[in-house]
Amino acid sequence: MKPNMHYADLKDSYLFYHIAQKTKAYLDGHPGAHLYRMGIGDVSLPLCDAVIRALHEAVDDQADPGRFHGYMPECGAPFLRKAIADQYRSRGVMLEDDEVFVSSGASDELGDILDLFDRSATALIMEPAYPAYVDANVMAGRKIVHLPSGKENGFLPGPDDGSRADILYICSPNNPTGAVFGRDQLKRWVDFANENGSVILFDAAYEAFIEDPSLPHSIYEIEGADSCAIEICSLSKTAGFTGTRLGYTVIRKALVRNGMSLNDMWVRNRTTKTNGVSYIIQKGGAAVFTEEGRRQIMENIRFYKENAKILMEALDRIGLWYCGGKNAPYIWLKCPDGMGSWDFFDLLLHEIQVVGTPGEGFGKCGEGYFRFSTFGNREDTAEAARRLEKLLGHC
Ligand code: PLP
């Protein structure tokens, strides 16, 4: 048996594994030390009341012969597909319910969705990028076109001659930079995809963090996107489902390539490769889309935004360049004095016990940058901000 040899092309260590190794080594040498963890983007607040109540009710349903649910429809429970489509419709995006597919999270979908594309399809990845985009394509043996971005274009690259590829990844709000594409900038990508027959994979995992009303939450707010884009969303950060696992994917019926409907293909894929997401979790998820649920998740998001504000004010006083934080839960900063990302990581870990994420882990052009997550608890975030200011003073 010959295994998939493309796995040998993967970079040997995943970013967060490397960080875990370094922090473990520090703790082994400093037993009992407290670390201020601003690295991995996991949430710290519990699920909101409306979700918890719905989960409990759904558990009780499963104990009642009259209300029990076995296998769920592979593409999602009709009540949840409708609730999600209703939210889009309330924003003027006229989706049909069966253009929404319920998933167990964006990571799963970002990997699985590649089944829709021919093996020879090339993938364009705008960097710095969420590392799973690259790895999923390396595993599939796909040619990757790296499109670097930087301070000069606000980490929001546009299409140009170097951008030709079959699959175009766009993550907005972006992990790690927190940059968000404006309507005109997205329109250029949509036009480019339609002209070239490419498909955009639009990762909207952080759309709920957008507060600037001029910025689009969904690529389908852009004219022409119906025929060139797939949108992948998650309740992980929107509603604290990182451990509960729920997401959704939108594929419009207008998305057709070589006479094949990608919506039909995805129905076929899901009905073959999954048996749906559990009834209990989908019931919990549907509560996010009620008025009460929406209000409660926005309170949690406001809490994380306050963390972002504390950190941004400290960075302002220090005088370090950064972006993000306002419409996204990540702050992306330039390391001081031309330091490398991993040197800055070591400095913060050893001098002030603050753990962030080195920008280099998100692609070569991330070297010299650093990411803070704002999902931590308030005390640790405030203390990390104080320690940063004390260590770095005024740059
Ligand atoms: N997409 C981006 C940009 C992310 O940052 C993450 C998680 O951090 C995901 C997708 C994965 O989300 P999920 O928890 O739904 O798998």
Residues whose N, C-alpha, C, O or C-beta is under 5 A from the ligand:
A	BS01	PLP	G41 G105 A106 S107 D108 Y130 C171 N175 D203 A205 S234 S236 T242 L246 G247
